[in-house]
Amino acid sequence: MKSVFNFIVKPYNKRYDNEIKVGNKSLIVNTKIDDFVNISRKAIVVSTPLAYKTFINVGDEIIVHHNIFRRWYDIKGNERNSAKYFKDNLYFAQPDQVFLYKKDNKWKSFNDSCFVQPIKNNDKFSTDKTKKLIGILKIGNSSLEALGINPGDTVGFRPKREWEFAIDGELLYCMKSNDIVIKYEHKEDQIKYNSSWASSRR
């Protein structure tokens, strides 16, 4: 079973990641199927595309776009699968819907994806929890490395690129290489910001 251009994947665990542990009990934090925040982004590769070779292999863990596993209601109120649904809990994932893959227990970027960790805002006169348009590169890629931008560097990024992902309990922003617009050479004592939403998902 192979797709010509797409990966075929299945959810790593469940389609929705809306359950957290509180002590020794489980708590459902959201029951709305149309809320993207609690849709699982972690998948297992069932087959790779026929049209080209990739570093991703069958059985690898990957991070995908939330719309792949998303369910929705049609105009009659009937619950539907996403357009990426194939059969028997299997889904198609286009290459541009795959952001990370795991090798040797380490996440690696796929194509031009990268991930930035937000920085805690230490301005006591501001209500913003994080600094605007600035963060620490957590997972880079070869394009950024060629520019001398590496994980751990403080970077600036374009507005409205804060696509939130919870990766191993950390809040990270997923973006593309060309969303990174500056590398700050002067390093201050930056405090990484994490949310309770992200830290509850490991």
N, C-alpha and C positions, 0 to 999 in steps of 0.2 A: 504494500500500500504506500504509494508515493504521490506527492503533488509535484507538478512541474516547477512552479515558481515559489510556492509557499511551504513553510514548516507546518507539520501537523503536530499539535500539542494537546495535552490534557492538564487539568488543574493539578498543582502540586499536592494540594490537600482538598480544599473545597473551593467553590466558585466565589463565595463571599467570605471575607475575613472580618466578621463582625462580632466575634466572641473573644472576650478577654477574661483573664483569671483575676479574681479578687479573693485573696486568701486561698481557701480550698474549694471555692465555688466558681462557676462560670457565669458570666454576665453577657447577655446579648445587648450590644450598644446601639444597634440600628436594625430595623426590620424592613426598611424600604428598599425595594430592589433597584430603584432608579437612582439611588445615591451612589455616585462613583467612588466616594471616599472609602467605602468598605468593601469594594470589589477586589478580589485577590488579583495580584499581578504576577504571582509566581506560578510557573508551569514546568512540565516535564516534556522533553522532546520525544515524540513517538516516531517521526520520520523527518528527514531533511530534504530540501528541494533537489530535484533531478537536474535542473538547468545549470547549476554552478556548485563549486566546492566551498565549504565553509569550515571554520575551526570548531563549529558546534557539531556535536555528535548525538546520536540517539541515546537517550537516557540522561542527558545533561539537564541541569536546572537552568532556567532562563527567567528573566523579568520581561513582561510583555505589557502592551497597552491595556488599560482597564476595559475598553469596549469589547474585547474578545470574549470575556466570560459574562458580560453584562446581560441582564434580562430586562424586558420592557413590556409595557402594556399598549396594545393597539387601540384603535379608535372605539372598539366595542368592549374594551376592558379585559381582553384576553391576554394572558401572560405569554410572551414570546421569547425565543432565544435570539441571540444576536445574529447578524448576517454571516458571521464567521463560524457558526455551528455546522459541524459536518455530520456526525452520528455518534451514538454511544459514548457520550462525554468526551468526544474528540472535536477539535477546533482547528481552523486554518489561521495561521499567523503570517502576515506579510513581513518581509525583511525589515521594512521601516517601522514595524510594530514590535520589534525585538530590540531591547535596550542593553541588556547584560546577559552574560552566560558565566557559569561557574566552572573553573578548572582548578584542580588541586586545592579545593576548599577556599578559593579566592574568586571574587567577582571581577570580571573583565568586561570592558565596554565592547559593544558590537557596532560596527561601522563608525559613524561620527558622534555617537552618544557620549555624554559625560555627565557626571553627578557632582553637585556642589552642596556643601554643608552650610546652612545658615549660621550667622554669627549673632550672638546675644547683644541686644542693644543696651549699652550701659548709660544712655542718656536719661537721667532721672526726671527730665521734664517732658519726655516723650511717652506715649502710651503704646508705641510699637514694641513688640517683643523682640524683633530682629532688626538688624541694620538693613537699610534699603539698598538693593542692587549690588550687594557685596557678600562674599562668602569665601569658604576655603574649599579648594578643589579636592574632592575625596577620591573620585575615580576618573582618570583622564583617558586619553587615547593617543594614537601615534601622531595625529595631526597637531595636537597641542604640544606633545613632546618635541616635535620638530621646531616649534616656536619657543622652546625653552620654558614651557608652562607645565609643571609637574604636580602630582598630588602633594598637598601640604601648602601650596602657594595660595596667597590671598588674591582673589580675582574679582573683577567687576563684570557684571553681565547685563544684558538688555532688559528693559522693563517687560513685565508680564511673562517672564519665563520661569516663574516659580511653580512648576508642576511637581506637586508633592508626592514622594514615594517613601514608604517605610522599608528600609533595607537593613535587615538584621537588627531591628530595634532602633535604628537611627533615622531621623528625618533628613531626607536629601531632596534636592531639586534636580530633576532630570531636564537636560537641555542638549543642544547641539554645539559642535565646536565653534561655529560662527556666532553663537550667542555670547561667548566670552569675548569681551572687548578690551580688557586691560589686565595687566598683572602688576600688583602693587609691590614695589621693591622694599619699601619701608614696612617692616613687620612690627606691629604692636602686640600687646598681650591680648590676643583675641580669645574669647570664650565661645566655644561651640554651643549652639542652641539646639535643644531637642524638646519635642513635645511629648505629653503623656500618651497621645494617640500613637505615635511612632514607637515609643519605648515598650508599649504593650504588645507589639507585633514582632515576633522573633522567628 
